[in-house]
């Protein structure tokens, strides 16, 4: 009798193990995978946005420094300070968020 119970117990264990995960468990695993991918994509987008902001800020700061340098150079020559227009544009190329074209300081008058 003990052998019959042991045989039935082993057969039952094999039957449970061979069934595999249920549809609900498979759906949960698939959803977890999708959530992980979405989190990585969001982190990537946030990182790219931070780089773009930092780059634009740096370029604006450089353009301001160029304008200051032009004014100082004109003052050192003894002439009037030149009027400097600083134009900074950041353009995104379709398909990518990192590619940019930047126009920096242009002097209207040369001292």
Secondary structure as UniProt FT lines:
FT   HELIX           2..19
FT   HELIX           23..76
FT   TURN            77..78
FT   STRAND          84..85
FT   TURN            94..95
FT   STRAND          106..107
//
